Amino acid sequence: MKKWLFLMLFVLMLAACSENAEPSGPQLPEIPTIEVTTVNGEALVCDYVRPPEGCMGLSIKNTNKPGARMTIRQNGQTLYDSGDYEEDLSGTTIRIRGNTSAWRDKKGYKINLQEPADLMFRGYEKMYRDKEWLLINDERGALNTLIGHKVNELIGMPWVPRFQFVNLVLNGEPQGLYILIESVKRNRRCRVDISKTGYIIEYDPYWWNEDVWFETPATKSNDAKYTFKYPDNKTIQSGSISYIRDYIGAFDEGLLVWNHFSEYIDTLSFASWLLGHDILGNYDAHGSNIYMTKFDDTSTSKLKMGPLWDFDAIMQTPGKWSNSHRLSYFVRMMSNGTDRAFANAYRQRWEEVKDTLFVALRDYLEAFANSEEGEALDRAIAADNRLWNRNFPTLRQSTDEALTWFEERKLWLDAAISETDF
């Protein structure tokens, strides 16, 4: 009810402003608005689950997935209309997504279009079309997403999800500022490039809430196990589970027992992923979504890391490594006395990017903060603060704080990397 009253007051304020405004005045840009209306106004619900003893995190299950109509509008123009929901023909489904974040009042959502579309409107006919999209809530502020994905790009990860800031209206009620983003899934044209016999897996602390998971000798005493993004839980075969479990088990054994592991992994992708988190100063570790891919089920493809994902806790480890750096895998790979491939790749990647990455990131953030899109986002942040009774800083304030952080971060990292005997 409060959200509905807020919407009505907001509309009345806009109308009053329109009556008093000069007709010839320029129209202020706005970020797109996504409206999702479920069939018969069905509410989105889920069950909340706590971890079993010895496990970590909070999660959800039994999410409903109603059909819906979705539109995207910006500055008075309709950019996209899914049409009414008709299974496999038009419309979309929507459900609550997330783990701990799903326990909060402002939830994230997963969209499954019935007809593939490019919701980033890149204009390349069918190249970027997909059915699966996410609406996520950046719990630490919108700038974190800008920074995280720019570092994703500058550090050289093979695929960087495209995203767009949007306002969300769900069944007529404003939900505030969200990030519409491509999900991590197999799509050889525009997302994760793996074959039909390939894998996308996650080193996952929420494994206990999945139907299909596996462990290796190295993870038996860890909080996290491995779960599947591709193949999905409904289609994966037992032979596929055995194959990837044995492959990662051999990597574990090489790492832990006979001190030779680099033949199993793409060391550059592993080193770039970790360096990205060290640059970002990510306080999160297991919760930062550790994705790994393998192109196919042959011996010629190696395990790769990426993309970087989930930037709620960046810029929170001043004067020390990111907590990702302390994960047992990376500690062992970095300190392995016989196989130096990972340590050498990490140091070499730093030398390659340190003189350009921070300059490019600074220029990017300054340009965005001074752009029309940045101004529109700033207004959306202010409206979101009022709607959810939050106090996120302005985009300019966040930008200035980030620029200071990364100036200091470069100096610390350069000294730490040069002084550490990896």
Secondary structure as GFF3:
##gff-version 3
##sequence-region A 1 422
A	DSSP	alpha_helix	2	20	.	.	.	ID=ss1
A	DSSP	beta_strand	33	38	.	.	.	ID=ss2
A	DSSP	three_ten_helix	39	41	.	.	.	ID=ss3
A	DSSP	beta_strand	47	49	.	.	.	ID=ss4
A	DSSP	beta_strand	59	61	.	.	.	ID=ss5
A	DSSP	beta_strand	67	74	.	.	.	ID=ss6
A	DSSP	beta_strand	77	81	.	.	.	ID=ss7
A	DSSP	beta_strand	92	97	.	.	.	ID=ss8
A	DSSP	three_ten_helix	100	103	.	.	.	ID=ss9
A	DSSP	beta_strand	108	117	.	.	.	ID=ss10
A	DSSP	beta_strand	130	136	.	.	.	ID=ss11
A	DSSP	alpha_helix	142	154	.	.	.	ID=ss12
A	DSSP	beta_strand	163	170	.	.	.	ID=ss13
A	DSSP	beta_strand	173	182	.	.	.	ID=ss14
A	DSSP	beta_strand	199	204	.	.	.	ID=ss15
A	DSSP	three_ten_helix	207	209	.	.	.	ID=ss16
A	DSSP	beta_strand	213	214	.	.	.	ID=ss17
A	DSSP	three_ten_helix	217	219	.	.	.	ID=ss18
A	DSSP	beta_strand	225	230	.	.	.	ID=ss19
A	DSSP	alpha_helix	238	256	.	.	.	ID=ss20
A	DSSP	three_ten_helix	262	264	.	.	.	ID=ss21
A	DSSP	alpha_helix	267	280	.	.	.	ID=ss22
A	DSSP	three_ten_helix	286	288	.	.	.	ID=ss23
A	DSSP	beta_strand	290	294	.	.	.	ID=ss24
A	DSSP	beta_strand	304	305	.	.	.	ID=ss25
A	DSSP	three_ten_helix	323	326	.	.	.	ID=ss26
A	DSSP	alpha_helix	328	335	.	.	.	ID=ss27
A	DSSP	alpha_helix	341	353	.	.	.	ID=ss28
A	DSSP	alpha_helix	357	369	.	.	.	ID=ss29
A	DSSP	alpha_helix	372	388	.	.	.	ID=ss30
A	DSSP	alpha_helix	395	419	.	.	.	ID=ss31
###
